[in-house]
Amino acid sequence: MTPKSTHDYLVRLRDLILLERHCAVHLDMEGMAKAVQSKEAIVKILAHIKAVDEEDKPITREIRDENRRNAFLFKSTLGWIRGTMEFFGQKTVTSTYGAQANTIASQINGRLLSGQV
């Protein structure tokens, strides 16, 4: 279906935002890339609209809320990935102590994901 009115574009944008989240949750990166590309094209078209009709305001609020949900999903997922990478980057060997009770630097890199055996 080709959108013909502002309302049609708004409905299509909402559907694409929902599809984007569905693809992200199911790790469908190809589908998500297509959804994002289509969403960006519609946003460019809608950017020229100065005022939204009163009957379209509920869908604009729904679009805002769904877009915020996606943003929260992506931000929290990125935080989880960063935390996981920090965990795997930590030293696996604790510092040792010398004869004078000073700490001695470990000779082992200690990174779990160093790529070395």
CNS distance restraints for C-alpha pairs under 8 A (distance, minus, plus):
assign (resid   3 and name CA) (resid   8 and name CA) 4.93 0.50 0.50
assign (resid   3 and name CA) (resid   9 and name CA) 5.54 0.50 0.50
assign (resid   3 and name CA) (resid  12 and name CA) 7.60 0.50 0.50
assign (resid   4 and name CA) (resid   8 and name CA) 6.20 0.50 0.50
assign (resid   4 and name CA) (resid   9 and name CA) 7.47 0.50 0.50
assign (resid   5 and name CA) (resid   9 and name CA) 6.40 0.50 0.50
assign (resid   6 and name CA) (resid  10 and name CA) 6.17 0.50 0.50
assign (resid   6 and name CA) (resid  46 and name CA) 7.55 0.50 0.50
assign (resid   7 and name CA) (resid  11 and name CA) 6.17 0.50 0.50
assign (resid   7 and name CA) (resid  56 and name CA) 6.40 0.50 0.50
assign (resid   8 and name CA) (resid  12 and name CA) 6.11 0.50 0.50
assign (resid   9 and name CA) (resid  13 and name CA) 6.04 0.50 0.50
assign (resid   9 and name CA) (resid  42 and name CA) 6.74 0.50 0.50
assign (resid   9 and name CA) (resid  46 and name CA) 7.54 0.50 0.50
assign (resid  10 and name CA) (resid  14 and name CA) 6.21 0.50 0.50
assign (resid  10 and name CA) (resid  59 and name CA) 6.99 0.50 0.50
assign (resid  10 and name CA) (resid  60 and name CA) 7.11 0.50 0.50
assign (resid  10 and name CA) (resid  63 and name CA) 7.89 0.50 0.50
assign (resid  11 and name CA) (resid  15 and name CA) 6.24 0.50 0.50
assign (resid  11 and name CA) (resid  59 and name CA) 7.26 0.50 0.50
assign (resid  12 and name CA) (resid  16 and name CA) 6.14 0.50 0.50
assign (resid  13 and name CA) (resid  17 and name CA) 6.23 0.50 0.50
assign (resid  13 and name CA) (resid  39 and name CA) 6.03 0.50 0.50
assign (resid  13 and name CA) (resid  42 and name CA) 6.66 0.50 0.50
assign (resid  13 and name CA) (resid  43 and name CA) 7.76 0.50 0.50
assign (resid  13 and name CA) (resid  63 and name CA) 7.44 0.50 0.50
assign (resid  14 and name CA) (resid  18 and name CA) 6.35 0.50 0.50
assign (resid  14 and name CA) (resid  59 and name CA) 7.81 0.50 0.50
assign (resid  14 and name CA) (resid  62 and name CA) 7.49 0.50 0.50
assign (resid  14 and name CA) (resid  63 and name CA) 5.31 0.50 0.50
assign (resid  14 and name CA) (resid  66 and name CA) 7.60 0.50 0.50
assign (resid  15 and name CA) (resid  19 and name CA) 6.10 0.50 0.50
assign (resid  16 and name CA) (resid  20 and name CA) 5.95 0.50 0.50
assign (resid  16 and name CA) (resid  35 and name CA) 5.75 0.50 0.50
assign (resid  16 and name CA) (resid  36 and name CA) 7.60 0.50 0.50
assign (resid  16 and name CA) (resid  38 and name CA) 7.47 0.50 0.50
assign (resid  16 and name CA) (resid  39 and name CA) 6.14 0.50 0.50
assign (resid  17 and name CA) (resid  21 and name CA) 6.45 0.50 0.50
assign (resid  17 and name CA) (resid  35 and name CA) 7.60 0.50 0.50
assign (resid  17 and name CA) (resid  39 and name CA) 7.35 0.50 0.50
assign (resid  17 and name CA) (resid  63 and name CA) 7.63 0.50 0.50
assign (resid  17 and name CA) (resid  66 and name CA) 6.82 0.50 0.50
assign (resid  17 and name CA) (resid  67 and name CA) 6.51 0.50 0.50
assign (resid  17 and name CA) (resid  70 and name CA) 7.73 0.50 0.50
assign (resid  18 and name CA) (resid  22 and name CA) 6.23 0.50 0.50
assign (resid  18 and name CA) (resid  66 and name CA) 7.16 0.50 0.50
assign (resid  19 and name CA) (resid  23 and name CA) 6.06 0.50 0.50
assign (resid  19 and name CA) (resid  32 and name CA) 7.45 0.50 0.50
assign (resid  19 and name CA) (resid  35 and name CA) 6.71 0.50 0.50
assign (resid  20 and name CA) (resid  24 and name CA) 6.16 0.50 0.50
assign (resid  20 and name CA) (resid  31 and name CA) 7.69 0.50 0.50
assign (resid  20 and name CA) (resid  32 and name CA) 5.14 0.50 0.50
assign (resid  20 and name CA) (resid  35 and name CA) 5.65 0.50 0.50
assign (resid  20 and name CA) (resid  36 and name CA) 6.73 0.50 0.50
assign (resid  21 and name CA) (resid  25 and name CA) 6.09 0.50 0.50
assign (resid  21 and name CA) (resid  32 and name CA) 7.85 0.50 0.50
assign (resid  21 and name CA) (resid  70 and name CA) 6.10 0.50 0.50
assign (resid  22 and name CA) (resid  26 and name CA) 6.23 0.50 0.50
assign (resid  23 and name CA) (resid  27 and name CA) 5.82 0.50 0.50
assign (resid  23 and name CA) (resid  28 and name CA) 4.76 0.50 0.50
assign (resid  23 and name CA) (resid  29 and name CA) 6.73 0.50 0.50
assign (resid  23 and name CA) (resid  31 and name CA) 6.06 0.50 0.50
assign (resid  23 and name CA) (resid  32 and name CA) 5.19 0.50 0.50
assign (resid  24 and name CA) (resid  28 and name CA) 6.11 0.50 0.50
assign (resid  24 and name CA) (resid  29 and name CA) 6.84 0.50 0.50
assign (resid  24 and name CA) (resid  32 and name CA) 6.38 0.50 0.50
assign (resid  28 and name CA) (resid  32 and name CA) 6.11 0.50 0.50
assign (resid  29 and name CA) (resid  33 and name CA) 6.04 0.50 0.50
assign (resid  30 and name CA) (resid  34 and name CA) 6.41 0.50 0.50
assign (resid  31 and name CA) (resid  35 and name CA) 6.19 0.50 0.50
assign (resid  32 and name CA) (resid  36 and name CA) 6.09 0.50 0.50
assign (resid  33 and name CA) (resid  37 and name CA) 6.14 0.50 0.50
assign (resid  34 and name CA) (resid  38 and name CA) 6.21 0.50 0.50
assign (resid  35 and name CA) (resid  39 and name CA) 5.98 0.50 0.50
assign (resid  36 and name CA) (resid  40 and name CA) 6.09 0.50 0.50
assign (resid  37 and name CA) (resid  41 and name CA) 6.42 0.50 0.50
assign (resid  38 and name CA) (resid  42 and name CA) 6.39 0.50 0.50
assign (resid  39 and name CA) (resid  43 and name CA) 6.14 0.50 0.50
assign (resid  40 and name CA) (resid  44 and name CA) 6.25 0.50 0.50
assign (resid  41 and name CA) (resid  45 and name CA) 6.53 0.50 0.50
assign (resid  42 and name CA) (resid  46 and name CA) 6.12 0.50 0.50
assign (resid  43 and name CA) (resid  47 and name CA) 5.94 0.50 0.50
assign (resid  44 and name CA) (resid  48 and name CA) 7.45 0.50 0.50
assign (resid  45 and name CA) (resid  49 and name CA) 7.88 0.50 0.50
assign (resid  52 and name CA) (resid  56 and name CA) 6.36 0.50 0.50
assign (resid  52 and name CA) (resid  57 and name CA) 6.77 0.50 0.50
assign (resid  53 and name CA) (resid  57 and name CA) 6.70 0.50 0.50
assign (resid  56 and name CA) (resid  60 and name CA) 6.44 0.50 0.50
assign (resid  57 and name CA) (resid  61 and name CA) 6.29 0.50 0.50
assign (resid  58 and name CA) (resid  62 and name CA) 6.25 0.50 0.50
assign (resid  59 and name CA) (resid  63 and name CA) 6.07 0.50 0.50
assign (resid  60 and name CA) (resid  64 and name CA) 6.20 0.50 0.50
assign (resid  61 and name CA) (resid  65 and name CA) 6.16 0.50 0.50
assign (resid  62 and name CA) (resid  66 and name CA) 6.04 0.50 0.50
assign (resid  63 and name CA) (resid  67 and name CA) 5.94 0.50 0.50
assign (resid  64 and name CA) (resid  68 and name CA) 6.19 0.50 0.50
assign (resid  65 and name CA) (resid  69 and name CA) 6.27 0.50 0.50
assign (resid  66 and name CA) (resid  70 and name CA) 6.31 0.50 0.50
assign (resid  67 and name CA) (resid  71 and name CA) 6.19 0.50 0.50
assign (resid  68 and name CA) (resid  72 and name CA) 6.10 0.50 0.50
assign (resid  69 and name CA) (resid  73 and name CA) 6.17 0.50 0.50
assign (resid  70 and name CA) (resid  74 and name CA) 6.15 0.50 0.50
assign (resid  71 and name CA) (resid  75 and name CA) 5.98 0.50 0.50
assign (resid  72 and name CA) (resid  76 and name CA) 5.93 0.50 0.50
assign (resid  73 and name CA) (resid  77 and name CA) 6.01 0.50 0.50
assign (resid  74 and name CA) (resid  78 and name CA) 6.06 0.50 0.50
assign (resid  75 and name CA) (resid  79 and name CA) 6.25 0.50 0.50
assign (resid  76 and name CA) (resid  80 and name CA) 6.19 0.50 0.50
assign (resid  77 and name CA) (resid  81 and name CA) 6.18 0.50 0.50
assign (resid  78 and name CA) (resid  82 and name CA) 6.11 0.50 0.50
assign (resid  79 and name CA) (resid  83 and name CA) 6.11 0.50 0.50
assign (resid  80 and name CA) (resid  84 and name CA) 6.16 0.50 0.50
assign (resid  81 and name CA) (resid  85 and name CA) 6.15 0.50 0.50
assign (resid  82 and name CA) (resid  86 and name CA) 6.11 0.50 0.50
assign (resid  83 and name CA) (resid  87 and name CA) 6.18 0.50 0.50
assign (resid  84 and name CA) (resid  88 and name CA) 6.32 0.50 0.50
assign (resid  85 and name CA) (resid  89 and name CA) 6.06 0.50 0.50
assign (resid  86 and name CA) (resid  90 and name CA) 6.30 0.50 0.50
assign (resid  88 and name CA) (resid 111 and name CA) 6.50 0.50 0.50
assign (resid  88 and name CA) (resid 112 and name CA) 5.30 0.50 0.50
assign (resid  88 and name CA) (resid 113 and name CA) 6.26 0.50 0.50
assign (resid  89 and name CA) (resid 110 and name CA) 7.84 0.50 0.50
assign (resid  89 and name CA) (resid 111 and name CA) 4.97 0.50 0.50
assign (resid  89 and name CA) (resid 112 and name CA) 6.22 0.50 0.50
assign (resid  89 and name CA) (resid 113 and name CA) 6.76 0.50 0.50
assign (resid  90 and name CA) (resid 110 and name CA) 6.85 0.50 0.50
assign (resid  90 and name CA) (resid 111 and name CA) 5.87 0.50 0.50
assign (resid  90 and name CA) (resid 112 and name CA) 7.41 0.50 0.50
assign (resid  91 and name CA) (resid 109 and name CA) 7.00 0.50 0.50
assign (resid  91 and name CA) (resid 110 and name CA) 4.19 0.50 0.50
assign (resid  91 and name CA) (resid 111 and name CA) 5.53 0.50 0.50
assign (resid  91 and name CA) (resid 112 and name CA) 7.65 0.50 0.50
assign (resid  92 and name CA) (resid 110 and name CA) 4.74 0.50 0.50
assign (resid  92 and name CA) (resid 111 and name CA) 6.64 0.50 0.50
assign (resid  92 and name CA) (resid 112 and name CA) 7.10 0.50 0.50
assign (resid  93 and name CA) (resid 106 and name CA) 7.34 0.50 0.50
assign (resid  93 and name CA) (resid 108 and name CA) 7.36 0.50 0.50
assign (resid  93 and name CA) (resid 110 and name CA) 5.99 0.50 0.50
assign (resid  94 and name CA) (resid 106 and name CA) 7.75 0.50 0.50
assign (resid  95 and name CA) (resid 103 and name CA) 6.34 0.50 0.50
assign (resid  95 and name CA) (resid 104 and name CA) 6.40 0.50 0.50
assign (resid  95 and name CA) (resid 105 and name CA) 6.34 0.50 0.50
assign (resid  95 and name CA) (resid 106 and name CA) 6.16 0.50 0.50
assign (resid  96 and name CA) (resid 103 and name CA) 5.67 0.50 0.50
assign (resid  96 and name CA) (resid 104 and name CA) 5.47 0.50 0.50
assign (resid  96 and name CA) (resid 105 and name CA) 7.23 0.50 0.50
assign (resid  96 and name CA) (resid 106 and name CA) 7.12 0.50 0.50
assign (resid  97 and name CA) (resid 101 and name CA) 5.50 0.50 0.50
assign (resid  97 and name CA) (resid 102 and name CA) 5.40 0.50 0.50
assign (resid  97 and name CA) (resid 103 and name CA) 4.43 0.50 0.50
assign (resid  97 and name CA) (resid 104 and name CA) 5.59 0.50 0.50
assign (resid  98 and name CA) (resid 102 and name CA) 5.31 0.50 0.50
assign (resid  98 and name CA) (resid 103 and name CA) 6.04 0.50 0.50
assign (resid  98 and name CA) (resid 104 and name CA) 6.12 0.50 0.50
assign (resid 109 and name CA) (resid 114 and name CA) 7.90 0.50 0.50
assign (resid 110 and name CA) (resid 114 and name CA) 7.89 0.50 0.50
